[in-house]
Amino acid sequence: MPACLMSPTKAPATRYFMSFHYFAGAACRALTARKDGPSLYDVCDPVLSDTASGDPHLAKFYRTALGNPALRILLRRAGLPELRDEGTLTRLRAALAQARDEAEPDWAVVGQPIADLVDSIALDHPRPPPMPFTAAMPQSTEIDGVIRDCAQHLLGSYRRNGFLPTYAAFNLIGDPDVRGRELIMALTGLNARGYKNSSLLFNLARVFIARSPARAVVNPPWKGIAEPMWEPVQIRHRSAYYDAFFIEALLSFIETGLASVADKIAAERAIADMVDFCVNISREQVEGLGGARFDVITALAPAPHPRFSRYFAQIKQDLGFGIYVPDCDTTACSISAATQAGCTDAIIDQPLLDFYAGYQVRAGVNEPRVTVPLNDNIDYEGGVATWIDNLKGERPYGNDLDPTLNLDILEVSFRNLERWKVLETPSRLATVHRIIGFQKRLAASGAFANPRSHIYYLPELYSAYFGRCYAAFLELPLAAQAAIDPAGDFDFIRHRVLSYVKGELMAAEMNVFDAALALIALGHLGADPRAFAPALNVIVAGLGEGGRRGPFRAYEWNKMKTPTRILVGGPEVTSAFVLMGLAVAKRAMARG
């Protein structure tokens, strides 16, 4: 899987897009390095090359993901000196054999030798160098031109594909926040056997990568914070979660007044199709508290709707991603987008807060609902967990809790405040108050700015999504705002987020995606438009970087931390967020 070889995680202080010469040199050094101990394949081949016994998926995963020829060549000289000790090597192989042979392995025991090795590697989050503030603004015609280019990219891609694609890429070096302790959390908290298998082996592989010259191939430097998604291999697919944000992007294009009559008609047709994909094709029914049934939105609709190629559909199965269940975030964003588009389907009338209350953490009551607490540096009280059990009771990913997801729940609740009778229903209002309390504690502690606090996103994306949520809050009548936020918590969070965006994110080197998120946050949170200049300049200067695939490159939008770091984004995603960021900035600048 060459995609595994081309997705970075950590970069030194200076980041830039890598050339062919960089990769050629890095690969040459990896292929000619002195081997200093047994390699990944010396460890695993004796245990996993034969599928005659035990769990067949573990060996199949090993052959598919880690045993492919390209990775074997790259890692053939990547060895660990401590594995020259026969006792250490034997214990590691015994753990793999236990994972292979036992029907119900003790995953904490199985994972410990790998966790010990994971703790021997050092990965850091990006730390872009500081940049001086640039006050000069681009011309308004340049901003309008970028908006039109992004819109044409989205509309053209929709015409060609029949949908707007998003891409996923595996990152074998893993996430900086997943160390040995977090690996054990994943192995004991996830439910699907295939997902445990893939987490175990991916984490073993990342040690050999991070501690060898192969690291420079897998982990090239980049500019800014959001990670570029390196080609050549990325897995194209479609999800209601992505369609929801493409809907918002096209709505924002129409609202700018820059769309021609033909473009407006094309955008409206695409929006109608994506709304249908969200609320009908991706719909499934689940049980809430007390057995009540709710319609929710699944992360991946049944085949053929996700639009995987046959090859990648099989790869997905082989890697242990066979079962997908609905999630609270996809449901919230899909219902929000449908609401904004004027959809009248009955699914929007459901008071989803009644359902979300069943997944809301109450300390000392249902806290064990979070079985994979990778971000246990934050207080979960009042937060809503991610994954929804389907009607069969399946929960392959266990459950986790992400702060940004909870902003989306607030945002959709504000948009449907009257429809769901939130103010008239004490239990629903209490659910909203507890989510706001969860968010205030994040802001007060500064934890929202720590990447470890987030499961699926980065702090700058949290900031943009808070801006989106705050804008929906401000659209409410003043009496409703007072009932929802009597203590002024939203204003407190607003000041903290603005301080992070202006004082940290924009004070350092940014890439185009970082800049788009900064504009969404600044514009929605009422920042002085003069503060937009650095982000606007980054976007205008970056136009054309995407080459034939679009105006801009593909960047990390969201991610998984298990079984390894899996990035999701794409050129269309970048165009959508740049379009939304510029539309928000344009509106704010028009207000003065």
C-alpha positions in Angstrom: 0.0 0.0 0.0 2.1 3.0 -1.2 -0.4 5.3 0.6 1.0 4.0 3.8 4.5 5.2 2.7 3.4 8.7 1.7 1.5 10.0 4.7 3.5 12.1 7.3 2.8 12.8 10.9 5.5 15.0 12.5 7.8 17.6 10.9 10.7 19.7 12.1 10.5 23.4 12.5 10.7 24.2 8.8 8.1 22.6 6.6 7.7 22.6 2.9 6.3 20.3 0.2 8.7 17.6 -0.7 10.2 17.1 -4.1 11.1 13.9 -5.9 14.7 14.4 -5.0 13.9 14.5 -1.3 12.0 11.1 -1.5 14.7 9.6 -3.7 17.4 10.5 -1.2 15.4 9.4 1.8 14.5 6.1 0.2 18.1 5.5 -0.8 19.2 6.0 2.8 16.5 3.7 4.1 17.5 0.9 1.6 21.2 1.1 2.3 21.1 1.6 6.1 23.0 -0.9 8.3 20.6 -3.4 9.8 20.8 -3.2 13.6 18.7 -6.1 14.9 15.7 -8.2 13.8 13.3 -6.5 11.4 9.5 -6.4 11.5 9.5 -9.4 9.1 12.0 -11.3 11.1 9.6 -11.0 14.0 6.3 -11.7 12.3 7.0 -14.1 9.4 7.5 -17.1 11.7 4.2 -16.4 13.4 2.0 -14.9 10.7 3.1 -16.2 7.4 1.2 -19.5 7.9 -2.6 -19.3 8.2 -3.1 -22.9 9.1 -4.1 -22.1 12.7 -5.9 -19.5 14.8 -7.6 -16.3 13.7 -7.2 -16.1 9.9 -7.7 -12.3 9.9 -4.5 -11.5 11.8 -2.4 -13.2 9.2 -4.5 -11.8 6.3 -4.1 -8.3 7.7 -0.3 -8.8 8.1 0.0 -9.9 4.5 -2.3 -7.1 3.1 -1.2 -4.1 5.1 2.4 -4.8 6.3 3.6 -7.6 4.1 3.1 -5.9 0.7 6.3 -5.7 -1.4 6.8 -2.0 -1.3 6.8 -1.8 2.5 8.9 -5.0 2.8 11.6 -3.3 0.6 11.5 -0.1 2.5 11.7 -1.8 6.0 14.0 -4.7 5.2 16.9 -3.0 6.9 14.9 -1.5 9.8 15.9 -3.5 12.8 15.6 -3.0 16.6 18.8 -3.8 18.6 16.8 -4.9 21.8 15.3 -7.7 19.8 18.7 -9.3 19.5 18.0 -10.5 23.0 16.4 -13.9 22.5 14.1 -13.6 25.5 12.7 -10.2 24.3 12.2 -11.6 20.8 10.5 -14.7 22.1 8.1 -12.7 24.3 7.1 -10.6 21.4 6.4 -13.5 19.1 4.5 -15.3 21.9 2.2 -12.2 22.2 1.5 -12.4 18.5 0.9 -16.1 18.7 -1.6 -15.5 21.6 -3.4 -12.9 19.5 -3.5 -15.4 16.6 -4.6 -18.6 18.5 -6.8 -17.6 21.4 -10.5 -17.2 20.9 -10.7 -14.5 23.6 -7.1 -13.2 24.2 -6.2 -11.1 27.2 -5.5 -8.0 25.0 -3.8 -6.1 27.8 -1.3 -9.0 28.1 -1.0 -9.4 24.3 -0.4 -5.7 23.8 2.1 -5.0 26.5 5.3 -6.1 24.6 4.2 -3.9 21.7 3.2 -1.1 24.0 6.7 -1.2 25.6 8.2 -0.8 22.1 5.8 2.0 21.2 7.1 3.9 24.2 10.6 3.9 22.8 9.6 6.2 19.9 9.3 10.0 20.0 6.7 11.8 17.9 5.6 15.4 18.2 2.8 17.5 16.9 3.7 20.2 14.3 5.3 23.4 15.7 5.3 25.8 12.8 7.8 28.7 13.1 6.6 32.2 14.0 5.7 34.5 11.1 5.4 38.3 11.2 2.0 39.9 10.9 1.3 41.1 7.3 -1.3 43.9 7.3 -1.7 44.3 3.5 -4.9 42.8 2.2 -5.4 41.1 -1.1 -7.6 42.8 -3.6 -11.3 42.0 -3.3 -11.2 40.8 -6.9 -8.6 38.3 -6.0 -10.8 37.0 -3.1 -13.8 36.8 -5.4 -11.7 34.9 -8.0 -10.6 32.3 -5.5 -14.3 31.8 -4.4 -15.3 31.3 -8.0 -12.4 28.9 -8.7 -13.3 26.8 -5.6 -17.0 26.7 -6.6 -16.1 25.7 -10.2 -13.9 22.9 -8.8 -16.8 21.6 -6.7 -19.4 21.9 -9.4 -17.1 20.4 -12.0 -16.1 17.4 -9.8 -19.8 16.8 -9.0 -20.6 16.7 -12.8 -17.8 14.3 -13.5 -18.3 11.9 -10.6 -22.0 12.2 -9.8 -20.9 13.1 -6.2 -18.2 15.0 -4.4 -15.4 12.6 -3.4 -13.4 12.6 -0.3 -10.2 10.5 0.3 -8.6 8.5 3.1 -4.9 7.7 3.5 -3.2 5.4 6.0 -0.3 6.9 8.0 1.9 4.1 9.3 4.0 6.2 11.7 0.9 6.7 13.8 -0.4 9.6 15.9 1.8 11.4 18.4 -0.9 11.0 21.1 -1.0 7.2 20.8 1.7 5.7 23.0 1.9 2.4 24.8 -0.8 3.4 27.3 -3.2 4.5 24.6 -2.5 1.3 22.6 -3.6 -0.8 25.6 -6.7 1.4 25.9 -7.6 0.7 22.3 -6.9 -3.0 22.5 -9.1 -3.4 25.6 -11.8 -0.8 24.6 -12.5 -1.6 20.9 -14.9 -4.4 20.2 -14.3 -5.7 16.7 -11.6 -8.4 16.6 -10.3 -7.2 13.2 -9.9 -3.7 14.6 -7.9 -5.0 17.5 -5.7 -7.0 15.1 -5.0 -4.0 12.9 -4.3 -1.8 15.9 -1.8 -4.3 17.3 0.1 -4.8 14.0 0.0 -1.2 12.9 1.5 -0.1 16.2 4.2 -2.8 16.0 5.1 -1.6 12.5 5.3 2.1 13.5 8.2 1.3 15.9 10.3 -0.1 13.1 9.5 2.9 10.9 10.0 5.6 13.5 13.4 4.2 14.7 14.9 3.8 11.2 15.9 5.9 8.2 12.5 4.8 6.7 11.0 7.5 8.9 12.2 10.2 6.5 10.2 8.6 3.7 7.0 8.1 5.7 7.4 11.4 7.6 8.5 14.2 5.3 8.3 17.8 6.6 5.3 20.1 5.7 4.1 23.6 6.1 1.6 24.6 8.8 -0.4 22.4 11.0 -3.0 20.4 8.9 -1.2 17.6 7.3 -1.0 17.4 3.5 -2.4 14.1 2.1 0.4 12.8 -0.1 -0.2 10.9 -3.3 -0.2 8.5 -5.2 -2.7 6.2 -3.4 -5.7 7.5 -1.6 -9.0 5.7 -1.0 -11.9 7.6 -2.6 -15.3 7.3 -0.9 -18.5 9.1 0.0 -20.2 9.7 3.3 -23.1 11.7 4.6 -20.7 13.6 6.9 -18.8 14.9 4.0 -21.9 15.7 1.9 -23.2 17.8 4.8 -20.2 20.1 4.6 -20.3 20.2 0.8 -23.9 21.3 1.1 -22.9 24.2 3.4 -20.1 25.2 1.0 -22.4 25.4 -2.0 -25.0 27.3 0.1 -22.3 29.8 1.1 -21.3 30.2 -2.6 -24.9 31.0 -3.5 -25.1 33.5 -0.6 -22.0 35.4 -1.9 -23.9 36.5 -5.0 -21.0 35.5 -7.2 -22.8 32.5 -8.8 -24.0 32.9 -12.3 -27.6 31.7 -13.1 -26.3 28.4 -14.5 -24.0 27.9 -11.5 -26.8 28.6 -9.1 -29.0 26.0 -10.7 -26.1 23.5 -10.8 -25.4 24.1 -7.1 -29.0 23.8 -6.1 -29.3 20.4 -7.9 -26.1 19.2 -6.2 -27.4 20.3 -2.8 -30.8 18.6 -3.3 -29.0 15.3 -4.3 -26.7 15.5 -1.3 -29.5 16.3 1.1 -31.3 13.1 -0.2 -28.1 11.1 0.3 -27.8 12.4 3.9 -31.4 12.0 5.1 -32.6 9.1 3.0 -29.9 6.9 1.6 -27.7 7.1 4.7 -30.6 6.8 7.2 -31.0 3.9 9.6 -33.1 3.3 12.7 -31.7 2.7 16.2 -33.0 2.5 19.8 -32.7 5.3 22.2 -33.4 5.5 25.9 -36.4 3.3 27.0 -36.5 1.5 23.6 -37.8 4.5 21.6 -36.8 4.3 17.9 -34.9 7.2 16.2 -33.8 7.7 12.7 -30.1 8.5 12.6 -27.4 8.8 9.9 -24.8 6.1 9.4 -21.1 6.9 8.8 -21.0 4.8 5.6 -24.2 3.9 3.7 -24.5 0.3 2.4 -22.7 -0.6 -0.9 -22.6 0.7 -3.6 -23.3 4.2 -2.1 -19.9 4.8 -0.5 -18.4 4.6 -4.1 -15.4 2.5 -3.1 -13.7 0.8 -6.1 -13.9 -3.0 -6.0 -10.2 -3.1 -5.0 -10.5 -0.8 -2.1 -13.8 -2.3 -1.0 -12.0 -5.6 -0.5 -9.0 -3.9 1.1 -11.3 -2.3 3.6 -12.8 -5.7 4.5 -9.3 -7.3 4.8 -8.1 -4.5 7.1 -10.9 -5.1 9.6 -13.3 -2.3 8.6 -16.2 -4.5 7.7 -18.9 -3.1 10.0 -19.8 0.6 10.1 -22.3 2.0 12.6 -24.0 5.4 12.8 -22.5 8.1 14.8 -23.7 11.2 16.6 -21.6 13.6 14.5 -22.7 12.5 11.1 -26.3 12.6 12.3 -25.9 16.2 13.7 -24.1 17.6 10.6 -26.5 15.9 8.2 -29.6 17.2 9.9 -28.1 20.6 10.2 -27.2 20.8 6.5 -30.7 19.5 5.6 -32.2 22.2 7.8 -30.2 24.9 6.2 -31.1 23.7 2.7 -34.8 23.9 3.6 -35.5 20.2 3.7 -38.9 19.2 5.1 -38.4 15.5 5.6 -39.9 14.2 8.9 -36.5 13.1 10.1 -35.7 16.7 11.0 -38.7 16.9 13.3 -37.3 14.3 15.6 -36.1 16.0 18.9 -32.6 14.5 18.6 -31.7 15.9 22.0 -33.8 13.2 23.5 -31.7 10.6 21.7 -28.3 12.4 22.5 -29.2 12.5 26.2 -28.8 8.7 26.3 -25.2 9.1 25.1 -24.3 12.0 27.3 -21.8 11.3 30.0 -22.8 11.8 33.6 -19.9 11.4 35.9 -20.3 8.3 38.2 -23.4 7.1 36.3 -22.6 6.2 32.7 -18.9 7.2 32.4 -17.9 3.7 31.3 -19.7 4.4 28.0 -16.3 5.9 26.9 -14.4 2.7 26.4 -11.5 4.2 24.4 -10.5 7.3 26.5 -7.5 8.3 24.4 -8.2 11.9 25.5 -8.7 11.3 29.2 -6.8 14.5 29.9 -10.2 16.2 29.7 -13.3 15.9 31.9 -16.1 14.1 29.9 -19.0 15.2 32.2 -21.7 16.6 29.9 -20.1 15.5 26.7 -21.9 13.2 24.2 -20.1 10.1 23.0 -19.4 9.4 19.3 -20.7 6.0 18.2 -24.3 4.8 18.1 -25.1 1.1 18.6 -27.1 -0.2 15.7 -30.2 -2.3 16.1 -28.0 -5.5 16.3 -26.2 -3.9 19.2 -22.9 -3.8 17.3 -20.3 -1.3 18.5 -17.0 -2.2 16.6 -15.1 0.9 17.7 -16.2 0.8 21.3 -16.8 4.4 22.1 -14.9 7.7 22.5 -15.8 11.3 23.1 -14.7 14.2 20.9 -15.2 17.9 21.8 -15.8 19.1 18.2 -18.6 16.6 17.8 -20.4 18.2 20.7 -20.2 21.6 19.0 -22.1 20.1 16.1 -24.8 18.8 18.4 -25.2 22.3 19.9 -25.3 23.9 16.4 -28.0 21.6 15.0 -30.0 22.1 18.3 -29.8 25.9 17.8 -31.0 25.6 14.2 -34.0 23.5 15.3 -34.6 25.1 18.7 -38.2 26.0 18.0 -39.0 22.8 16.0 -37.7 20.6 18.9 -39.3 22.8 21.6 -36.0 22.9 23.4 -36.8 25.9 25.6 -40.2 24.4 26.5 -38.8 21.0 27.5 -36.6 21.1 30.6 -34.8 17.8 29.9 -33.7 19.0 26.4 -32.6 22.4 27.7 -30.7 20.6 30.5 -28.9 18.4 27.9 -27.8 21.6 26.0 -26.7 23.3 29.3 -24.5 20.3 30.2 -22.8 20.3 26.7 -22.1 24.0 27.1 -20.6 23.3 30.6 -18.4 20.6 29.0 -17.2 23.2 26.4 -16.6 25.9 29.0 -14.4 23.6 31.1 -12.3 22.9 27.9 -11.9 26.6 27.3 -11.2 27.5 30.9 -8.4 24.9 31.2 -7.0 25.7 27.7 -7.4 22.0 26.8 -9.2 22.8 23.6 -5.9 24.0 22.2 -4.1 20.7 23.0 -4.2 18.2 20.1 -4.4 15.4 22.7 -7.9 16.6 23.8 -9.3 15.8 20.4 -10.1 12.4 18.9 -10.9 13.2 15.3 -9.8 16.8 14.7 -7.2 19.4 15.3 -7.5 22.5 17.6 -7.8 24.9 14.6 -10.7 22.9 13.3 -12.3 22.9 16.7 -11.9 26.7 16.6 -13.6 27.0 13.2 -16.5 24.7 14.3 -16.9 26.8 17.4 -17.3 29.8 15.2 -19.9 28.0 13.1 -21.8 27.0 16.3 -21.5 30.6 17.7 -22.9 32.0 14.5 -26.0 29.7 14.8 -26.3 30.8 18.5 -26.3 34.5 17.5 -29.1 33.9 15.0 -31.5 33.1 17.9 -33.7 35.7 19.6 -32.1 37.4 22.5 -34.5 35.8 25.0 -33.6 32.3 23.6 -29.9 33.2 23.9 -30.4 34.2 27.5 -32.2 30.9 28.3 -29.6 28.8 26.7 -26.6 30.6 28.1 -27.6 32.6 31.2 -24.0 32.8 32.5 -22.4 34.1 29.3 -20.3 31.0 28.8 -20.4 31.4 25.0 -18.7 34.8 25.2 -16.1 33.4 27.6 -15.3 30.5 25.1 -15.3 33.0 22.2 -12.6 35.1 23.8 -10.4 32.0 24.5 -10.8 30.7 21.0 -10.1 34.1 19.4 -6.9 34.3 21.5 -5.8 31.0 20.3 -6.5 31.7 16.6 -4.9 35.1 16.6 -2.1 34.5 19.1 -1.0 31.0 18.1 -2.5 29.7 14.9 -2.1 32.9 12.8 1.1 34.0 14.5 2.9 31.0 12.9 3.4 29.7 9.4 0.1 28.4 8.0 -0.9 26.3 5.0 -4.0 27.0 3.0 -6.3 24.7 5.1 -5.1 26.3 8.3 -5.8 29.7 6.8 -9.3 28.7 5.8 -10.1 27.5 9.3 -8.7 30.6 10.8 -11.0 32.8 8.6 -14.1 30.7 9.5 -13.3 31.2 13.2 -12.4 34.9 13.0 -15.3 35.8 10.8 -18.0 34.1 12.8 -16.5 35.3 16.1 -16.6 38.9 15.2 -12.9 39.6 15.0 -11.7 42.9 13.5 -11.5 42.2 9.7 -8.0 43.7 9.6 -6.9 40.5 11.4 -7.9 38.4 8.3 -4.9 39.6 6.3 -2.4 36.8 7.0 -4.9 34.1 6.3 -6.2 35.8 3.1 -2.7 36.2 1.8 -1.8 32.6 2.4 -4.9 31.5 0.4 -4.4 33.8 -2.5 -0.7 32.9 -2.7 -1.5 29.2 -2.6 -3.9 29.3 -5.5 -2.8 26.7 -8.1 -0.9 24.5 -5.7 -3.3 21.6 -6.4 -2.2 21.3 -10.0 -4.6 19.3 -12.2 -6.6 18.1 -9.3 -8.0 21.5 -8.1 -7.1 24.9 -7.0 -5.5 23.6 -3.8 -3.8 20.5 -2.4 -5.6 17.9 -0.2 -5.1 18.4 3.5 -6.1 16.7 6.7 -9.7 17.5 7.6 -10.3 14.8 10.2 -8.5 11.7 11.2 -8.7 8.4 13.1 -6.0 7.7 15.8 -6.7 3.9 15.7 -5.8 1.5 14.3 -3.2 3.9 13.0 -3.4 7.6 11.9 -5.9 7.7 9.0 -6.3 11.0 7.4 -9.5 12.1 5.6 -9.6 15.0 3.2 -9.2 15.8 -0.5 -8.8 18.6 -3.0 -12.6 19.1 -3.0 -12.6 19.3 0.8 -9.9 22.0 0.7 -11.9 23.9 -1.9 -15.1 23.7 0.2 -13.4 25.0 3.3 -11.6 27.8 1.5 -14.8 28.8 -0.1 -16.6 28.9 3.3 -13.7 30.7 4.9 -13.6 33.4 2.2 -17.4 33.7 2.2 -17.4 34.3 5.9 -14.6 36.8 5.6 -16.2 38.6 2.7 -19.4 39.0 4.7 -17.6 40.3 7.8 -15.6 42.8 5.7 -18.8 44.0 4.1 -20.1 44.8 7.6 -16.9 46.8 8.2 
